[in-house]
Each structure stands twice: as C-alpha cells, then as structure tokens.
Amino acid sequence: MDNLITLVIATRNNGKTAEIADLFKDHPVIIKNLSDFGPISIIEEDGKTFDENAYKKASFAARALGFPALADDSGLLVEALSGAPGVFSARYAGENATDEQRCLKLLSGMKGETNRKAAFECVISVAVPSGFALTYEGRCEGIITEELSGTNGFGYDPIFYYPPLGKTFAEMSMDEKSSVSHRGNALNELKNEFAKVLIWIQQNMLKQDKFKIMPGCEKIDIEIL
C-alpha cells in the first residue's frame, strides 16, 4: 500500500487519539481527530446498544468529513441491576455528574446485594463514507466492590475489581489495564488485523460511489470472544 490513509478518530479527546495513534504507528496511516477539522455537529448517543452508538459516531464522522473514521462506545453492565447502567453509563447519575458521583450512585443501588458480578463491554466501529463498517468487540468480567479503591483511570474504575490481578482498574497501571480491559482487548484485536483493515478501507473508499447501499446491509460484524 503506497499511499498513506487518513483515519479520523471520532472524538476530541487527545489522550484517546494519542493512544490509538501509538498502536498504529507502524502502519501507513495518518491519525486525526475531530479537533483537526472545522465545526462538526455533536452526535447524540441515543442508540440502544454500544454497537449502535459506535457505528452512529463513526459513520457520521466518515460521511461528514469524507475520510474513514473510528469510534468506540463502552460501558458497565451489572448483573444484579439487570445490565444497568449499560449504554447510560456516562449519564447514570445525571449529565454533569462526576465519576465519583456515578460510582457512589451505583454502590448505593448495590447496597446489600450479594451478586456483585459485572462486566465492561466496548464496541469499536471503523466506517467509510459510504456507510460500510467493521465492528470489533471487547469484554472484561469482574466484580463490583463495596467501596471506591484506587486513583488511576476514570469512570467506574475504582469500583471494578478484576480477580486475576487482584486489583480494581483504578489500582492498575496503564499498561496493566490496557492488557486486560474491554477497550484494550478490542483495540488489540483491531491492531492485529489492521493491515487487512487498511486494505479494506482503501478498496471501499475507491468504490464507494459505484453502488448504493441497501438498508440493513451496511455492516460487517467481527465478534471477539
């Protein structure tokens, strides 16, 4: 592949962009994010699944900017709460709540509950302007603690205990967390196939104007077990 491919990360988070850029640094790709372009509408994450939200963000950015785009959506699913907070993980304690407030609200809802099983899930979508997309999924199972522990990470990390390492996500180093986390698993699988993904992107960018997408035929799902 002779030409560099520009891949837009559908976020304005420079930290997330830098993490992804580092993963793909040995490939012929230029990583940009939404901050590298002019004003672009904010996408409402109103999907019923992580898959829907990730695809919505990636496909919108790809169509709006004319480049292939990558987006992810993730959250915490607690068994005793029937899968909540799920897709509402970031808004579980209100739109402007802090990470600590979200954790405390969840712990309050779990008070006296003996079933502490939970899992983080992440879906990554890589879309081209025509609407076609590749989907990668990652999952990490753990236990909800009784109290917050650790100062690293973000979100629900201080109350998500990972038994194999004997730590909460917030007690792990960045390298430890990346090696076992839902997002790390999904990104690593994408990294392992990235050479093929770039070929797929190049092929679909070249032919995107030659056909019309039929409803329901836009996506190719690759599930990570």
C-alpha positions, 0 to 999 in steps of 0.5 A, a space after each residue: 500500500 503506497 499511499 498513506 490513509 487518513 483515519 479520523 478518530 471520532 472524538 476530541 479527546 487527545 489522550 484517546 487519539 494519542 493512544 490509538 495513534 501509538 498502536 498504529 504507528 507502524 502502519 501507513 496511516 495518518 491519525 486525526 481527530 475531530 479537533 483537526 477539522 472545522 465545526 462538526 455537529 455533536 452526535 447524540 448517543 441515543 442508540 440502544 446498544 454500544 454497537 449502535 452508538 459506535 457505528 452512529 459516531 463513526 459513520 457520521 464522522 466518515 460521511 461528514 468529513 469524507 475520510 474513514 473514521 473510528 469510534 468506540 462506545 463502552 460501558 458497565 453492565 451489572 448483573 444484579 441491576 439487570 445490565 444497568 447502567 449499560 449504554 447510560 453509563 456516562 449519564 447514570 447519575 445525571 449529565 454533569 455528574 462526576 465519576 465519583 458521583 456515578 460510582 457512589 450512585 451505583 454502590 448505593 443501588 448495590 447496597 446489600 446485594 450479594 451478586 456483585 458480578 459485572 462486566 465492561 463491554 466496548 464496541 469499536 466501529 471503523 466506517 467509510 463514507 459510504 456507510 460500510 463498517 467493521 465492528 470489533 468487540 471487547 469484554 472484561 468480567 469482574 466484580 463490583 466492590 463495596 467501596 471506591 479503591 484506587 486513583 488511576 483511570 476514570 469512570 467506574 474504575 475504582 469500583 471494578 475489581 478484576 480477580 486475576 490481578 487482584 486489583 480494581 482498574 483504578 489500582 492498575 497501571 496503564 499498561 496493566 489495564 490496557 492488557 486486560 480491559 474491554 477497550 484494550 482487548 478490542 483495540 488489540 484485536 483491531 491492531 492485529 488485523 489492521 493491515 487487512 483493515 487498511 486494505 479494506 478501507 482503501 478498496 471501499 473508499 475507491 468504490 464507494 460511489 459505484 453502488 448504493 447501499 441497501 438498508 440493513 446491509 451496511 455492516 460487517 460484524 467481527 465478534 471477539 470472544 
